[in-house]
Amino acid sequence: MSRAWCGCRALVVACVLGWAAHAQAHSFALSALKLTEGERGDFIVTWERLHALSEPEAAYLLLRPIFPQHCQLVPPRLSCGPAGLTGRIGFAGLGEVAQTGLIQVHWQNGAVQSFSFSSAEPQATIGVPSQATSRFELGRHFVWIGLEHIWLGWDHLLFVLGLFWLVRGTALLVKTITAFTVAHSLTLSAATLGFHAVPAAPVEAVIALSIAFVAQELARQARDGTPSFTGRSPWFVAFSFGLLHGFGFANALAEIELAARDLPVALVCFNAGVELGQLAFVGTLLALRPLARRVEHAGGPRVVQLGHYAMGALAMYWFCERLAAFGGGS
């Protein structure tokens, strides 16, 4: 093995590990603010989730919640007067500490509205809803939260990419992705509805190991030239590890405090957002497959091997990082 090839592998691994330190992986970089209406136009404000922040005071300072101009915030009270909470709400500080934000409004009439925000769309318009409108908006926002969770969940996407690399043939790819989807939908539903739950820290660590396993199988298949059991039956591996990834999704959804009556809608729509994001990613990979094959043909097998090394290195970095956090009790 040439020194140049060894140096190239080392450089790829170093670049991947440098990027990994800033990657969000499967973390749910979301902060959630809850507004509960008492008297008309008078709300109690509480933080349901603080991403990377330990104190509410820091959250107000860094995330900078936005409320209508006629409303006055003196934590934990938000007073909007006779006009009520109507106008623009959101977060001005997204992208600095948290990637996404959620504001849940529990109205005096029993309706609940949920608004999700990102740095690209940090504001929305709010008005007093009917029960039917609030259910529709709750579902719509949890579809978007599911989409964002997938697109910011690098480890989930990397696992899907590994399956895509591993599978030869469109029919087998459809079978494999379907098996993965069914599996993580089952455990997501079971854990969210309280039938079974697994602690977040070990789940996240083993999710990273699932990516390393797929990377190792890819490297073995490329080296030996013949598919292993994983290569012949990728749907089985996808289903097995999909059960684990579903617990990861459930832990993310559980970080948002939801009323029992809102849970079914939130679960179905969050899962729908996850599936839409996954389908969009697989569709992009399919569109890029001809280009990837040309690059592979031009660069030779070692170009593909570098991708396998990068995938494995990134997965093991995440595993060690999560294992260290688990051991430290965080």
C-alpha positions in Angstrom: 0.0 0.0 0.0 1.6 3.3 -1.1 2.4 6.1 1.3 0.4 8.5 -0.9 -2.7 6.3 -0.5 -2.2 6.1 3.3 -1.7 9.8 3.5 -4.9 10.4 1.5 -6.9 8.2 3.8 -5.5 10.0 6.8 -6.4 13.4 5.3 -10.0 12.3 4.6 -10.4 11.0 8.2 -8.9 14.2 9.7 -11.2 16.4 7.6 -14.3 14.3 8.6 -13.4 14.4 12.3 -12.9 18.2 12.0 -16.3 18.6 10.5 -17.9 16.1 12.9 -17.1 18.4 15.8 -19.6 20.9 14.4 -22.2 18.4 13.0 -25.6 18.3 14.8 -26.0 14.5 14.1 -29.2 13.2 15.7 -29.6 15.9 18.3 -32.8 17.9 18.3 -31.5 21.4 18.3 -34.9 22.9 19.4 -36.0 25.3 22.1 -39.7 25.3 23.0 -41.7 28.1 24.7 -45.1 27.5 26.1 -47.8 30.3 26.5 -50.8 29.5 28.7 -53.7 32.0 28.7 -55.4 32.7 32.0 -57.5 35.8 31.7 -58.2 37.2 28.3 -54.9 38.5 26.8 -52.9 37.5 29.9 -50.4 34.6 29.5 -47.9 32.6 31.7 -44.7 32.0 29.8 -42.5 28.9 30.5 -39.7 27.3 28.7 -40.5 23.6 27.9 -37.1 22.9 26.4 -33.8 24.8 26.4 -31.3 23.7 23.8 -27.7 24.1 25.1 -28.9 26.6 27.7 -29.3 26.0 31.4 -31.2 29.2 32.5 -34.4 30.8 31.2 -32.8 34.2 31.6 -30.1 33.2 29.1 -32.8 31.8 26.7 -34.7 35.1 26.7 -31.4 37.0 26.1 -30.0 34.7 23.3 -33.1 33.4 21.6 -34.9 36.8 21.8 -38.7 35.8 21.6 -40.8 38.0 19.4 -44.3 39.1 20.4 -46.7 41.6 19.0 -45.8 45.3 19.7 -48.8 45.8 22.0 -47.8 42.9 24.2 -45.5 43.4 27.2 -43.3 40.6 28.5 -42.1 40.6 32.1 -41.2 36.9 32.7 -43.1 34.8 33.4 -46.1 37.0 32.4 -47.0 38.2 28.9 -49.7 40.9 28.9 -51.4 41.7 25.6 -54.4 43.6 26.8 -57.8 43.7 25.1 -56.2 43.2 21.7 -55.0 39.7 22.8 -52.1 37.8 21.3 -52.6 38.7 17.7 -49.8 39.7 15.4 -46.2 38.5 14.8 -44.5 35.9 17.1 -41.2 34.0 16.7 -37.5 34.1 17.7 -35.0 36.6 16.6 -31.9 34.6 17.8 -32.3 31.3 15.9 -29.2 29.9 14.3 -26.9 31.1 17.0 -27.8 28.7 19.9 -30.7 26.6 18.6 -31.5 25.6 15.0 -35.2 25.6 15.5 -37.8 27.0 17.9 -41.3 26.1 18.9 -44.0 28.2 20.5 -47.0 26.5 21.9 -50.1 28.6 22.8 -52.7 27.1 25.1 -55.7 29.3 24.8 -58.4 29.9 27.4 -61.0 28.2 25.2 -59.0 24.9 25.2 -57.5 25.2 21.7 -53.8 24.7 21.3 -51.6 26.2 18.5 -48.0 25.2 17.8 -45.7 27.2 15.7 -42.3 26.0 14.5 -39.5 28.4 13.5 -36.1 28.3 11.8 -33.5 30.9 11.1 -34.8 31.1 7.6 -38.4 31.6 8.8 -38.2 33.1 12.3 -41.7 34.6 12.5 -45.3 33.8 12.0 -48.7 35.5 12.4 -51.0 34.3 15.2 -54.6 34.8 16.0 -57.2 33.2 18.3 -58.1 29.9 16.6 -61.0 27.5 16.6 -60.5 23.9 17.8 -60.5 22.7 14.2 -58.0 25.3 13.1 -55.7 24.5 16.0 -55.6 20.8 15.1 -54.8 21.5 11.5 -52.0 23.9 12.5 -50.7 21.5 15.1 -50.4 18.8 12.4 -48.9 21.1 9.9 -46.2 22.3 12.2 -45.2 18.8 13.4 -44.9 17.7 9.8 -42.4 20.6 9.4 -40.6 19.6 12.7 -40.2 16.1 11.4 -38.8 17.3 8.1 -36.3 19.6 10.0 -35.3 16.7 12.3 -34.4 14.5 9.3 -32.5 17.2 7.5 -30.5 18.2 10.5 -30.1 14.5 11.6 -26.8 13.7 9.9 -26.5 10.3 11.5 -29.9 9.1 10.2 -29.1 10.4 6.7 -25.7 8.8 6.8 -27.3 5.4 7.6 -29.7 5.8 4.7 -26.8 6.7 2.5 -25.0 3.6 3.6 -28.0 1.5 2.7 -28.2 3.2 -0.7 -24.5 2.4 -1.3 -25.0 -1.2 -0.2 -28.0 -2.0 -2.3 -27.9 -2.9 -6.0 -31.1 -2.7 -7.9 -34.1 -0.4 -7.6 -36.5 -3.2 -6.4 -34.2 -4.2 -3.6 -33.7 -0.5 -2.6 -37.4 0.0 -2.3 -37.7 -3.1 -0.2 -34.8 -2.0 2.0 -36.0 1.6 2.5 -39.6 0.3 3.2 -38.3 -2.1 5.9 -36.3 0.7 7.5 -39.4 3.0 7.4 -41.8 0.4 8.9 -39.3 -0.5 11.7 -38.6 3.1 12.9 -42.3 3.9 12.6 -43.2 1.0 14.9 -40.7 1.9 17.6 -41.4 5.6 17.3 -45.1 5.0 17.8 -44.6 2.5 20.6 -42.2 4.7 22.6 -44.2 7.9 22.1 -47.4 6.4 23.2 -45.8 5.0 26.3 -45.7 1.3 25.5 -42.0 1.0 25.6 -39.1 3.5 25.9 -35.3 3.3 25.9 -33.0 5.9 27.5 -31.7 8.4 25.0 -28.0 8.2 25.7 -27.4 4.5 24.9 -29.7 4.7 22.0 -27.8 7.5 20.4 -24.5 5.7 20.9 -25.7 2.5 19.3 -27.2 4.4 16.4 -23.7 5.6 15.7 -22.5 2.0 15.8 -25.2 1.0 13.3 -23.6 3.4 10.8 -20.1 2.0 11.5 -21.5 -1.5 10.9 -22.8 -0.5 7.5 -19.5 1.2 6.6 -17.6 -1.9 7.6 -19.9 -4.1 5.4 -19.5 -1.7 2.5 -15.7 -1.9 2.8 -15.8 -5.7 3.0 -18.1 -6.0 0.0 -15.8 -3.7 -2.0 -12.7 -5.6 -0.9 -14.0 -9.2 -1.5 -16.0 -8.4 -4.6 -18.9 -10.5 -3.4 -21.8 -9.4 -1.2 -22.0 -10.6 2.4 -25.3 -11.6 4.1 -25.9 -7.8 4.7 -25.4 -7.2 1.0 -27.7 -10.0 0.0 -30.4 -9.2 2.6 -30.0 -5.4 3.3 -33.7 -5.2 4.2 -33.1 -7.4 7.3 -30.3 -5.1 8.5 -32.4 -2.0 7.7 -35.4 -3.4 9.7 -33.2 -4.4 12.6 -31.4 -1.1 12.9 -34.6 0.8 12.0 -36.2 -0.3 15.3 -33.3 1.4 17.1 -33.5 4.6 15.0 -37.2 4.8 15.8 -36.3 5.1 19.5 -34.0 7.9 18.6 -36.9 9.7 16.9 -39.2 9.1 19.9 -36.6 10.6 22.3 -36.5 13.7 20.1 -40.3 14.0 20.1 -40.5 13.3 23.8 -38.4 16.4 24.5 -41.5 18.5 23.5 -44.1 18.6 26.3 -47.4 17.7 24.7 -50.9 17.3 26.1 -52.3 13.8 25.8 -55.0 14.9 23.4 -52.4 16.4 21.1 -50.1 13.4 21.1 -51.8 11.3 18.3 -51.9 14.2 15.9 -48.3 15.2 16.7 -47.0 11.6 16.4 -48.7 10.9 13.0 -47.6 14.3 11.5 -44.1 14.2 13.0 -43.6 10.7 11.5 -45.1 11.9 8.2 -42.5 14.7 8.1 -39.7 12.2 8.9 -40.8 10.0 6.0 -41.2 12.9 3.5 -37.7 14.1 4.4 -36.3 10.6 4.0 -38.0 10.2 0.6 -36.7 13.5 -0.5 -33.2 12.4 0.5 -33.4 9.1 -1.3 -34.9 10.8 -4.4 -31.9 13.2 -4.4 -29.5 10.2 -4.2 -31.3 8.5 -7.1 -31.0 11.7 -9.2 -27.3 11.9 -8.4 -26.5 8.2 -9.0 -25.5 8.6 -12.7 -23.0 11.3 -11.7 -21.7 9.2 -8.8 -21.1 6.3 -11.1 -19.1 8.5 -13.5 -17.0 9.8 -10.6 -16.4 6.2 -9.5 -15.5 5.1 -13.0 -13.1 8.0 -13.4 -11.5 7.8 -9.9 -11.4 4.0 -9.5 -12.3 1.9 -6.5 -10.2 3.9 -4.2 -12.5 6.9 -4.5 -15.3 4.7 -3.2 -13.1 3.3 -0.4 -12.4 6.8 0.8 -16.1 7.3 1.1 -16.4 4.2 3.2 -13.5 5.3 5.5 -15.0 8.7 5.9 -18.4 7.2 6.9 -16.8 4.8 9.4 -14.6 7.5 10.9 -17.5 9.8 11.4 -19.7 7.1 12.9 -16.9 6.1 15.4 -16.3 9.7 16.3 -20.0 10.1 17.2 -20.0 6.8 19.1 -17.0 7.8 21.2 -18.4 11.3 21.8 -21.8 9.9 22.9 -20.2 7.2 25.0 -18.1 9.8 26.8 -21.2 11.9 27.4 -23.1 8.9 28.7 -20.3 7.9 31.0 -20.2 11.5 32.3 -23.9 11.4 33.2 -24.9 14.1 30.7 
